[in-house]
């Protein structure tokens, strides 16, 4: 397993804490690789830093991934509408005192939740034993709950988003993955087969 070392949002230390926490929330064992090996920290890092790319890494293209035929269009991310961009920036970055993001009041963004939560886990989180890591995660429920949701997305979502390395999350749970398109091949449709 090769871990990515260039990050979109986290520094190396924060990324390591997130990777270790992902292994506590989705632990390896019994044929399951665990959150770290599946690249959940890379998925989360990519989500939090989505607006560092143009177009932002929010919506994978489509309609097909190319894993079961068709063009591999998931690799090209779609442009967001102005309303989608506003909604996703608010969700990820928070309102930051901007009126257009505070129509329903101030919003804490995921970036802030992660950075404050990682700080609360402590600089030595990665060196702690499993029971202490669990205790610390339980002491920061806002981070733990958000991290668990994002780790599940990273473990079992489409690999183009940065997690589910080589479809290993799908394999671990017996899911065949994205299997579109099914039916006739292009050659069969053209009458060449």
C-alpha positions in Angstrom: 0.0 0.0 0.0 1.4 3.4 -1.0 0.1 6.4 1.0 -0.1 9.7 -0.8 2.1 12.4 0.7 0.9 15.5 -1.1 -2.2 16.9 0.6 -4.9 19.3 -0.5 -5.9 20.5 2.9 -4.1 18.8 5.8 -0.4 19.1 6.7 1.4 15.7 7.2 0.7 15.7 11.0 -3.0 16.3 10.7 -3.3 13.8 7.9 -1.6 11.2 10.1 -4.1 11.8 12.9 -7.0 11.5 10.5 -5.6 8.3 9.0 -5.1 6.8 12.5 -8.6 7.8 13.6 -10.1 6.3 10.4 -8.5 3.0 11.4 -10.2 3.2 14.8 -13.6 3.9 13.2 -13.2 1.4 10.4 -10.7 -1.1 11.8 -8.8 -3.6 9.7 -9.4 -7.3 10.3 -11.2 -10.3 9.0 -10.5 -9.6 5.4 -11.3 -5.9 5.7 -8.3 -3.6 5.0 -9.5 -0.8 7.4 -9.9 2.9 6.9 -6.2 3.9 6.6 -5.4 1.3 3.9 -8.5 2.2 2.0 -7.4 5.8 1.7 -10.1 7.4 3.9 -7.8 10.2 5.0 -7.0 11.0 1.3 -10.7 11.1 0.6 -11.3 13.5 3.5 -8.3 15.6 2.6 -9.6 15.9 -1.0 -13.1 16.8 0.2 -11.8 19.5 2.5 -9.5 20.9 -0.2 -11.9 20.4 -3.1 -11.8 24.0 -4.1 -8.1 23.9 -4.7 -8.9 22.3 -8.1 -10.8 23.7 -11.1 -13.4 22.4 -11.4 -13.7 21.6 -7.7 -13.5 17.9 -6.8 -17.2 17.7 -5.8 -19.1 15.9 -8.5 -17.3 13.2 -10.5 -18.2 13.3 -14.2 -20.2 10.6 -15.8 -22.2 8.8 -16.7 -19.7 5.9 -16.5 -16.6 5.1 -14.6 -15.1 2.9 -17.3 -14.6 0.0 -14.9 -17.4 -2.0 -16.6 -17.3 -0.5 -20.1 -18.0 2.9 -21.4 -15.8 6.0 -21.2 -14.0 6.6 -17.9 -15.7 9.9 -17.4 -15.7 9.8 -13.5 -12.1 11.1 -13.7 -13.3 14.5 -15.1 -15.0 16.5 -12.4 -18.1 18.6 -13.3 -18.3 22.3 -13.0 -20.6 23.5 -10.2 -23.5 26.0 -10.7 -23.1 29.2 -8.7 -25.7 27.9 -6.2 -23.9 24.5 -5.8 -20.6 26.3 -5.3 -22.2 28.5 -2.6 -23.7 25.5 -0.8 -20.5 23.4 -0.9 -18.2 26.3 0.1 -20.5 27.0 3.0 -20.6 23.3 4.0 -16.8 22.9 3.7 -15.4 26.3 4.6 -18.2 27.6 6.8 -19.8 31.0 6.5 -16.7 33.0 7.4 -18.8 36.1 8.1 -20.0 36.3 4.5 -23.6 37.5 4.2 -24.3 35.2 1.3 -23.3 32.2 3.4 -25.1 33.3 6.6 -28.7 33.6 5.3 -29.7 31.1 8.1 -27.0 32.3 10.5 -23.3 31.5 11.0 -22.1 28.1 9.9 -19.1 26.1 11.2 -17.5 24.5 8.2 -16.1 21.0 8.1 -12.6 22.5 7.8 -13.0 24.2 11.2 -14.5 21.1 12.8 -11.6 18.9 11.6 -8.8 21.4 12.6 -10.3 22.0 16.1 -11.0 18.3 16.6 -7.6 17.2 15.5 -6.0 19.7 18.0 -8.3 18.3 20.7 -7.1 14.7 20.0 -3.6 15.8 20.8 -0.2 15.8 19.1 0.5 12.3 20.4 -2.8 10.7 19.2 -1.0 8.4 16.6 1.3 7.1 19.4 -1.5 6.2 21.8 -2.9 2.7 22.2 -6.3 1.8 20.7 -8.3 2.3 23.9 -6.8 5.8 24.5 -7.5 6.7 20.9 -11.1 5.6 21.3 -11.4 7.6 24.5 -10.1 10.7 22.9 -12.4 10.3 19.8 -15.4 9.9 22.2 -14.4 13.1 23.9 -14.8 15.0 20.6 -18.2 13.8 19.4 -18.6 16.4 16.7 -15.4 15.4 15.0 -15.9 11.6 15.6 -19.4 11.7 14.0 -18.3 13.8 11.0 -15.1 11.7 10.6 -17.1 8.4 10.7 -19.5 9.6 8.0 -16.7 10.8 5.8 -14.6 7.7 6.5 -17.5 5.5 5.3 -17.8 7.7 2.2 -14.1 7.3 1.6 -14.1 3.5 2.2 -17.1 2.6 0.0 -17.5 5.5 -2.5 -16.1 5.7 -6.0 -12.3 5.6 -6.0 -12.1 8.8 -8.1 -12.8 10.8 -4.9 -9.6 9.6 -3.3 -10.6 6.7 -1.1 -11.6 3.0 -1.7 -8.2 2.3 -3.1 -8.4 -0.1 -6.0 -12.0 -0.9 -5.1 -10.8 -2.8 -2.0 -13.6 -1.4 0.2 -16.2 -2.8 -2.3 -14.4 -6.1 -2.4 -14.2 -6.3 1.4 -18.0 -6.1 1.7 -18.8 -8.2 -1.4 -20.1 -5.2 -3.4 -19.4 -5.6 -7.2 -18.9 -1.8 -7.5 -20.3 0.5 -10.1 -21.3 -1.9 -12.8 -22.8 0.5 -15.4 -23.1 0.2 -18.3 -24.5 -3.3 -18.5 -26.1 -4.8 -21.5 -24.7 -4.9 -25.0 -21.2 -3.9 -25.8 -20.6 -1.0 -28.3 -19.5 -3.7 -30.8 -22.8 -5.6 -30.3 -24.8 -2.4 -30.7 -23.0 -1.6 -34.0 -23.5 -5.2 -35.1 -19.7 -5.9 -35.2 -19.9 -8.7 -32.7 
